[in-house]
């Protein structure tokens, strides 16, 4: 952890925080989910760096130490895709400034490793900028083209957490009753369960968690403090807009077939697998119609935060994929 370096890069008028470790021509770009930051990839970053890769993990705009957009309520997935393209360009410039490395470390292509909503910009990025992507690893969420989106709202109760958080102001009021550290604590507890978070009619999402419930055994008080300190800075405005209030935006992509190698890692105890139609979509092989080179790995005990829960297992799966497609 101490070897991980931190820098800020100007991207589309905002300062983006990027964590970095390792060196070499093969670059792995880690994209976090909700309610995460670069820190959620700490175990994987060290592992791929030790295997000879260069690991980069940005905080998305409005998350962690990255600047929020001027109007968070207008933030979108398209912004994140543009950020990724600009971020890679900025990193290339930084590398070229290192006289000893120059072109040898110029980042022309990357591996993308994405978790949760990080999948939403990752796959479209590979469709728009295919020449810059060696392969994609996703955790917890498969690729689903817009035309085949799974309509959870039609099959789940009104208290479904995504439905609630899409209501402008509702989650802000819910989160606002608590300090940032408690919000992160509750979400880690909720999302580590096998059941989809659904509140009762007169209950808010944060109230589902009993205050006496302990943290998952693999998530320490130190980890919680790391997240809490960063969200005390950034707040949750952008995090609620992207992803939850920008899920239906049209990205303008017509060719939806992914043409790069890909790996999907799903935990058998990940609540996302319980979304209506999700397990059938994956296990039936329907997803491979859109990602022909997809490999799928199931982890029997894996939850939604599998990369933090079972780092050795996830590290090995990622490294096997990376080495296969260098």
C-alpha positions in Angstrom: 0.0 0.0 0.0 2.8 2.4 0.8 4.2 2.0 -2.7 1.0 3.4 -4.3 1.6 6.9 -5.5 -1.0 9.6 -6.0 -1.3 12.4 -8.6 -3.9 14.8 -9.9 -4.5 15.2 -13.6 -6.5 17.9 -15.3 -9.2 16.2 -17.4 -12.0 18.1 -19.1 -11.6 21.1 -16.8 -11.6 19.0 -13.6 -8.8 17.7 -11.4 -8.9 13.9 -11.3 -7.2 11.9 -8.6 -5.3 8.9 -9.9 -3.6 6.2 -7.8 -0.7 4.4 -9.4 1.7 1.6 -8.8 4.1 -0.5 -11.0 5.8 0.1 -14.3 6.0 -1.4 -17.7 4.3 -1.2 -21.1 1.2 -3.2 -20.1 -1.3 -0.9 -18.3 -4.3 -1.9 -16.2 -6.9 0.8 -15.6 -9.2 0.0 -12.6 -12.7 1.6 -12.5 -14.5 1.6 -9.2 -18.2 1.1 -8.5 -20.7 2.7 -6.0 -20.0 3.7 -3.3 -16.4 3.1 -3.8 -13.2 4.9 -4.7 -9.7 3.9 -6.0 -9.1 2.3 -2.6 -11.4 -0.6 -3.3 -8.8 -1.8 -5.8 -5.9 -1.7 -3.4 -5.3 -5.4 -3.3 -5.5 -5.9 -7.1 -3.3 -2.9 -7.8 -0.5 -4.3 -5.7 -0.9 -7.8 -7.2 -0.8 -6.7 -10.9 2.2 -4.4 -10.1 4.1 -7.3 -8.6 3.4 -9.3 -11.7 5.0 -6.6 -13.9 2.0 -4.5 -14.9 1.4 -0.8 -14.4 -1.8 -0.2 -12.4 -3.9 3.0 -12.4 -7.1 3.7 -10.5 -8.8 7.0 -10.8 -11.6 8.4 -8.7 -14.5 9.2 -11.0 -15.5 12.8 -11.2 -17.3 13.8 -8.0 -16.0 10.7 -6.1 -13.2 10.6 -3.5 -10.5 13.2 -4.3 -11.6 14.1 -7.8 -13.3 17.4 -8.4 -17.1 17.3 -8.7 -18.7 18.7 -11.9 -20.0 22.2 -11.6 -23.6 20.9 -11.9 -23.6 17.4 -10.3 -27.3 16.9 -11.2 -26.3 17.0 -14.9 -23.4 14.5 -14.7 -23.7 11.5 -16.9 -22.1 8.2 -18.1 -21.1 10.0 -21.3 -19.0 12.4 -19.1 -17.2 9.4 -17.6 -16.5 7.9 -21.1 -15.0 11.2 -22.2 -13.1 11.4 -18.9 -11.5 8.0 -19.6 -10.4 9.0 -23.1 -9.0 12.3 -21.9 -7.4 10.7 -18.9 -5.5 8.2 -21.0 -4.3 11.1 -23.2 -3.1 13.0 -20.1 -1.3 9.9 -18.8 0.5 9.4 -22.1 1.8 13.0 -21.9 3.0 12.4 -18.3 4.8 9.2 -19.4 6.5 11.0 -22.3 7.8 13.5 -19.9 9.9 10.8 -18.2 13.0 10.9 -20.4 14.2 7.4 -19.5 11.0 5.7 -20.5 9.6 7.8 -23.3 7.8 5.8 -26.0 8.6 2.5 -24.3 6.0 3.3 -21.7 3.6 5.3 -23.9 0.1 4.1 -23.1 -1.6 3.3 -26.3 -3.7 0.4 -25.0 -5.0 -0.6 -21.6 -6.8 -3.4 -19.9 -9.9 -2.2 -18.2 -11.0 -3.8 -14.9 -14.4 -2.5 -13.7 -16.7 -3.2 -10.9 -20.4 -2.5 -10.5 -21.3 0.8 -12.3 -17.7 1.1 -13.5 -18.9 -1.4 -16.1 -21.2 1.2 -17.6 -18.4 3.5 -19.0 -16.0 0.6 -19.5 -17.9 -1.4 -22.1 -19.0 1.7 -24.1 -15.4 3.0 -24.0 -14.3 -0.3 -25.6 -16.9 0.1 -28.3 -16.1 3.8 -29.0 -12.3 3.4 -28.6 -11.7 -0.3 -29.4 -8.2 0.5 -30.6 -7.2 1.5 -27.0 -8.5 -1.6 -25.2 -6.7 -4.9 -24.9 -9.4 -6.6 -22.8 -12.0 -6.0 -20.1 -12.6 -7.7 -16.7 -15.8 -6.9 -15.0 -17.0 -7.8 -11.5 -20.6 -8.1 -10.4 -22.3 -6.7 -13.5 -22.2 -8.2 -17.0 -22.4 -6.2 -20.3 -26.0 -5.5 -21.1 -26.7 -3.4 -24.3 -29.4 -0.8 -24.0 -31.8 -2.8 -26.2 -31.7 -5.7 -23.7 -31.7 -3.8 -20.5 -33.2 -5.7 -17.5 -36.2 -3.7 -16.2 -35.9 -4.3 -12.5 -38.4 -1.6 -11.6 -41.2 -3.6 -13.3 -40.6 -6.7 -11.2 -39.5 -5.3 -7.8 -41.4 -3.4 -5.0 -41.4 0.3 -4.7 -38.8 0.1 -2.0 -36.1 -1.2 -4.4 -33.0 0.8 -3.6 -32.4 2.0 -7.1 -36.0 3.2 -7.5 -35.7 5.1 -4.3 -32.3 6.6 -5.2 -33.5 7.8 -8.6 -36.0 10.1 -6.9 -34.4 13.5 -6.7 -33.8 14.6 -3.1 -34.9 11.4 -1.4 -31.5 9.7 -1.0 -29.9 13.1 -0.2 -32.4 13.5 2.7 -31.8 9.8 3.7 -28.0 10.1 3.7 -28.1 13.6 5.1 -29.3 12.3 8.5 -26.0 10.5 9.0 -22.3 11.3 8.8 -20.4 10.1 5.7 -18.7 7.3 7.5 -22.0 5.8 8.7 -23.5 6.0 5.1 -20.5 4.1 3.8 -20.8 1.6 6.6 -24.4 0.9 5.9 -23.9 0.5 2.2 -21.1 -2.0 2.7 -23.3 -4.0 5.1 -26.3 -3.8 2.8 -24.5 -4.6 -0.4 -22.5 -7.5 1.2 -25.7 -9.4 1.7 -27.3 -11.9 -0.8 -30.7 -10.1 -0.8 -31.5 -7.2 -2.9 -31.8 -4.1 -0.7 -35.6 -3.3 -0.5 -37.1 -0.9 2.1 -40.6 -1.2 3.5 -43.2 1.4 2.4 -42.5 3.8 5.3 -38.8 3.0 5.6 -35.7 4.6 4.1 -32.8 2.6 2.7 -30.4 3.6 5.4 -32.9 2.4 8.0 -32.7 -1.2 6.8 -29.3 -1.6 8.6 -29.5 -2.1 12.3 -26.8 0.2 13.9 -25.5 -2.8 15.9 -24.8 -4.8 12.8 -21.0 -5.5 12.5 -19.0 -4.7 9.4 -18.1 -7.6 7.1 -15.1 -9.4 8.6 -12.9 -8.5 5.6 -13.7 -4.7 5.9 -11.9 -3.1 8.8 -12.5 0.1 10.8 -9.4 1.5 9.1 -10.9 0.8 5.7 -14.1 2.5 6.7 -12.2 5.5 7.9 -10.4 5.7 4.6 -13.7 5.8 2.7 -15.4 8.1 5.3 -12.7 10.7 5.1 -12.9 11.0 1.4 -16.7 11.1 1.2 -16.7 13.8 3.9 -14.9 15.8 1.2 -16.9 14.9 -1.9 -20.3 14.3 -0.5 -22.8 12.1 -2.4 -24.4 14.4 -4.9 -22.5 13.2 -8.0 -22.4 9.6 -6.7 -26.2 9.5 -6.7 -26.5 11.2 -10.1 -24.0 8.8 -11.7 -25.0 6.0 -11.8 -28.5 6.0 -10.5 -30.0 9.0 -12.3 -28.2 8.5 -15.6 -28.9 4.9 -16.3 -31.3 5.5 -19.2 -29.2 8.0 -21.2 -28.6 7.2 -24.9 -24.9 6.8 -25.6 -25.5 6.9 -29.4 -23.8 3.6 -30.0 -25.2 1.5 -32.9 -22.7 -1.4 -33.0 -23.2 -3.0 -29.6 -21.1 -6.1 -30.1 -17.9 -6.1 -28.0 -14.9 -7.2 -30.0 -12.2 -7.4 -27.3 -11.5 -10.3 -24.9 -13.5 -10.1 -21.7 -13.9 -11.9 -18.3 -16.9 -11.7 -16.0 -16.4 -12.6 -12.4 -19.7 -13.1 -10.5 -20.1 -14.0 -6.8 -22.8 -16.6 -6.2 -23.9 -14.6 -3.2 -23.9 -11.2 -5.0 -27.3 -9.6 -4.6 -27.0 -8.4 -8.2 -27.4 -11.9 -9.4 -30.9 -11.8 -7.9 -32.0 -9.0 -10.2 -34.9 -10.4 -12.3 -33.5 -12.1 -15.3 -29.9 -11.5 -14.4 -28.8 -15.0 -13.6 -30.6 -16.5 -16.6 -29.0 -13.9 -18.9 -25.5 -14.9 -17.7 -25.9 -18.7 -17.2 -27.8 -19.3 -20.4 -25.0 -17.7 -22.4 -27.2 -14.9 -23.8 -24.6 -12.4 -22.7 -22.1 -14.1 -25.1 -24.2 -13.0 -28.0 -23.0 -9.5 -27.3 -19.5 -10.4 -26.0 -18.4 -13.3 -28.1 -14.9 -13.6 -26.4 -16.4 -13.6 -22.9 -15.1 -16.0 -20.2 -17.3 -16.4 -17.1 -16.1 -17.3 -13.6 -18.4 -17.9 -10.6 -17.2 -17.6 -7.0 -19.3 -19.8 -4.7 -18.9 -17.5 -1.6 -18.4 -14.2 -3.5 -20.5 -11.2 -2.6 -20.9 -7.8 -4.3 -17.5 -6.6 -2.9 -15.7 -9.8 -4.0 -12.4 -7.9 -4.8 -12.2 -6.8 -1.2 -13.7 -10.0 0.3 -11.6 -12.5 -1.6 -8.6 -10.6 -3.0 -6.4 -13.7 -3.6 -9.0 -15.4 -5.7 -9.9 -12.3 -7.7 -6.2 -11.4 -8.2 -5.5 -14.8 -9.6 -8.4 -14.6 -12.0 -7.4 -11.2 -13.2 -3.8 -12.1 -13.6 -4.6 -15.2 -15.6 -6.7 -13.1 -18.0 -4.1 -10.4 -18.3 -1.3 -12.8 -19.1 -3.4 -14.6 -21.6 -4.1 -11.4 -23.6 -0.8 -9.4 -23.4 
